[in-house]
Amino acid sequence: MTRSDLTSHRESGTLSSRPGFTLVELLVVIAIIATLIGLLLPAVQTAREAARRAACSNNLKQIGIGCLMYESAKKSLPPGIARTTGTTGDSNGTWRKQGLFTLILPYFEEKQIYDQIQFGKLTTSTVLTDPARYQVVTSYICPTYPHPKVTTTSVGAADYENGAMVTYGGCGGAYMPTTESAPPCLIGSSYPDNGPFYLTGPGTQAGGGACGGASGSPIIGVGRQLKQVKDGTTKTFMVGEYCHRDFVVRTNQWQDPPGNMRPWYLAGNQQSETAVPQIYHVREFELTPNSRQTYTAAGGLNKLPMGSYHPGLTMFAMVDGSVRSVNDSVEQLVYQKFATVNGSESVNELP
């Protein structure tokens, strides 16, 4: 055997005798890696949600800017719903497109989409052919919203529910105990007149009695003037998150999306100028955010709670344009006080 053969033999013996990982050692390494992943995932998810929440806040700021720029041009906030001028043809239909989320589009760089809306096409046969129906407005969708931005699954009489969604809604005031605030006039016996977005027309007062206008006079959506926000623009909600689905206790199931959301291009429906409208994107703040409620039990869209998919909170733009978050555990009365413009309630701060 030569010296080179001996050296090769020794090296071969050394390599073959080197120990490898035992099964126990391998399992320990895997366990350590799994533990590290388990520790990192919540941090990653938290960081992602923080980024989504920041993007949602920016959406609300954009919507707030749109409302305030509209106010600067028109001397009032946009109406939650308004009737297109006209007495014949399509403009005399029962659907409404003039409202909060359509009228502010030109005021935050979305005029191209605004120009596509056919405001005079309001009959059942023409309203659903609007070119803007499936146009997604990026600022109208919270990044945390997990469902499709465009709904196409409703059929038959519910076809009007199809279209590009909006995950936000306007503040329509609140009906509070008379011990806490002067009772609002309930326009059409339904909508309080103390929110940033409200109606005028005949209504009823708490405890009975007429208010708001002569019986049979038109019910009209109007824009709130900022000088009417007596409680302060920093202490009054203007727009917040809304993505409500019915929760049925009997079956312990959530309604399929989009639930009680509606496309942004439709402001609502009003059978005649004296009829009480159904407003799609303005809410009465009767329930705290993310409360479990159903459309039937609430008595209509306007009484359904605001809410979001952010864990434990919902975000709101105030009338001054600032954005703040509200915990789901907020006291109901405190929450309602921030929903009124002229209640003169004694309130300090949201928790």
GICOR-V191707 format. One record per backbone hydrogen bond with DSSP energy under -0.5 kcal/mol. CO is the residue of the C=O (numbers start at 1). NH is the residue of the N-H. If there is no record, write none. Layout:
co & nh
CO & NH
CO & NH
This chain:
co & nh
2 & 6
3 & 7
4 & 8
5 & 9
6 & 10
7 & 11
8 & 12
9 & 13
10 & 14
11 & 15
12 & 16
13 & 17
15 & 18
22 & 26
23 & 27
24 & 28
25 & 29
26 & 30
27 & 31
28 & 32
29 & 33
30 & 34
31 & 35
32 & 36
33 & 37
34 & 38
35 & 39
36 & 40
37 & 41
38 & 42
39 & 43
40 & 44
41 & 45
42 & 46
43 & 47
44 & 48
45 & 49
46 & 50
47 & 51
48 & 52
49 & 53
50 & 54
51 & 55
52 & 56
53 & 57
54 & 58
55 & 59
56 & 60
57 & 61
58 & 62
59 & 63
60 & 64
61 & 65
62 & 66
63 & 67
64 & 68
65 & 69
66 & 70
67 & 71
68 & 72
69 & 73
70 & 74
71 & 75
80 & 100
82 & 98
88 & 91
89 & 92
90 & 93
90 & 122
94 & 270
96 & 267
96 & 268
97 & 99
98 & 82
99 & 102
99 & 103
100 & 104
102 & 105
104 & 107
105 & 108
105 & 110
106 & 109
110 & 114
111 & 115
113 & 116
113 & 117
114 & 117
117 & 119
118 & 121
120 & 122
122 & 95
123 & 126
123 & 127
124 & 128
126 & 129
127 & 130
130 & 133
132 & 135
133 & 164
134 & 136
136 & 138
137 & 140
138 & 141
140 & 167
142 & 145
149 & 165
151 & 163
155 & 158
156 & 159
157 & 160
158 & 161
159 & 162
163 & 151
164 & 264
167 & 242
169 & 240
170 & 172
170 & 283
171 & 197
173 & 285
174 & 176
177 & 180
177 & 181
184 & 186
185 & 187
185 & 193
186 & 189
186 & 204
187 & 190
187 & 191
190 & 192
191 & 187
194 & 341
196 & 224
198 & 222
200 & 220
202 & 188
203 & 211
204 & 186
205 & 208
209 & 205
211 & 203
212 & 201
214 & 217
218 & 220
220 & 200
222 & 198
224 & 77
225 & 228
226 & 229
228 & 230
229 & 232
232 & 235
233 & 236
233 & 319
233 & 320
236 & 319
238 & 171
239 & 317
240 & 169
241 & 307
244 & 260
246 & 248
246 & 255
247 & 249
248 & 252
248 & 253
253 & 248
256 & 259
258 & 261
262 & 166
263 & 266
265 & 267
267 & 280
267 & 281
268 & 96
269 & 278
272 & 275
273 & 219
275 & 277
277 & 279
278 & 269
278 & 280
281 & 170
283 & 172
283 & 285
284 & 286
288 & 291
291 & 293
293 & 247
294 & 298
295 & 299
295 & 300
300 & 303
301 & 304
302 & 284
306 & 290
310 & 313
312 & 328
314 & 326
315 & 241
316 & 324
317 & 238
317 & 239
318 & 321
322 & 318
324 & 316
326 & 314
327 & 330
331 & 335
332 & 336
333 & 337
334 & 338
336 & 339
337 & 340
338 & 237
341 & 230
341 & 231
345 & 347
